Every structure is written in C-alpha cells, then in structure tokens.
Amino acid sequence: MTVVESLIELQEVDGRIRELEVELKDLPRRKALEMARLSGVSADLQAAKAGQEYANQRVKGYEADAQALKDKIQQLKTTQAGLKSNKEYQQYSIQIDLVSHDLEATENNQLAAMDDLPSAEKRINEAQAKFDAEKGGVDAFCAEIDERIASVKAELEECKKDRAEKARSVNDPKFMLYYERLRMKRWPVVVPLTHDGVCDGCHLVQPPSVGQLVSANAKNGAEGKPQSIVACTMCGRILYGDI
Ligand SMILES: [Zn+2]
C-alpha cells in the first residue's frame, strides 16, 4: 500500500468519526427539544388544575358567605321573638329582609360559580389525555435516542481503535503531520486531482506542474518508490491521481 493509499484509509475512518461525533452532539439536543415540548403540555395540565381549584374555592367562598348570612338571619329572628315593642319588631323585620336579599344574591352567585365546575373538569380531562398521549410518545422517543447514543458511543470507540491502527500504517511522518494539521481546517484533506486538473476539494484549476507531480507521485507509488506531498495551490489539500 502506498503512503497516499494508507492516508486515504485513515481519512475514511476519520470521516466516520466526524459523523458520529456530530450525531452524538445532536442527539441530546433532539431529546431536550422533545422534553421541552412535553413540559409545555404539562404546563397546560397544571393550568387546568389551577383553574379547577380556583372554581372550587369560589363555590366554597359563596357557601361560607351564605351560611354566615343564614346564621345572622337566625340570630335576628331569635332576638326579634323576644322583643316587646312593635316599632323594634318592625325594625328587625326590615333588617331580616335586607339580609335575606343578600342571602339570595349570594346563593345565586354560588349557583353561577357551580356552573363553572363541569367545564373546569372537562379542561383537566382533556389536558390530562393530551399529556398522557404525548408522554407515551416522548418516552418512547427518548428511549430510542438513549439507545442510539449508546450505539454511537460504542461505534465511536471501535472507530478510534481502528484509527490508531490506520495511523500506524501511514509510514511517512511528513505525510502524517501534514494530514493531522490540515484536518482541523479542511475536510476532507486528501482529495483526487480530477482529469480536468481541478482540485476536488476547492475546485480550483491547478497549474500543469501540479498535474505532472501528481502523475509522478502515482507512478512512484505503483513502483514502490517514496511519494512526496503534492498540495493544492489554493487550499493546501493533498492531491492524488491515478497513472
Ligand atoms: Zn484545493
């Protein structure tokens, strides 16, 4: 195997490592998005529950008010029964009448507040059903993501072992150093020089001298002679070609 061929093999593994690393970064993000969506659905459910609590409190409040008014009427009537003068008796009758009006209004309010209860409960049921349905889907999705993360990590580990092996097969430190430096800035690093004499990385037409060097390199490789680095004059990628 020529040094360029061994570098291309290394590059293939590095390409896979890059893909896996991108996926590994992306997977938790996709999971977080789904969780955020579910927490929105959960917030709707919480709001529906708070709405029901509020409606219940209103009913209870009117109930307590009505009871207090009933007690007051009872108290007025008891006092009235013990009165001697007609005038006082009438004054109490007027007061009892006023409080009775208040009681009627309060009881009407209580009935109106009770009318809100069924719709509050319906809202909860709907929100709960939506939450349950969404949660099932989100749980399954997250489990799938977790599984994928585990398998990506496992493959990444295998690839890294493979990479170490492939890197050892590149038996020219010059090539290796050049490749390692460039791969942080340019990807892929090793590209063919097309038959039109164009760098396959940046698509710049190369001067004829580059084409000649690439051909000479390929010939040297085929004959088992040492190869030299032929780089694109624009992007610096390592160029290779067939004889
Ligand atoms: Zn180029």
Residues whose N, C-alpha, C, O or C-beta is under 5 A from the ligand:
A	BS01	ZN	C199 G201 C202 H203 C232 M234 C235 G236 R237
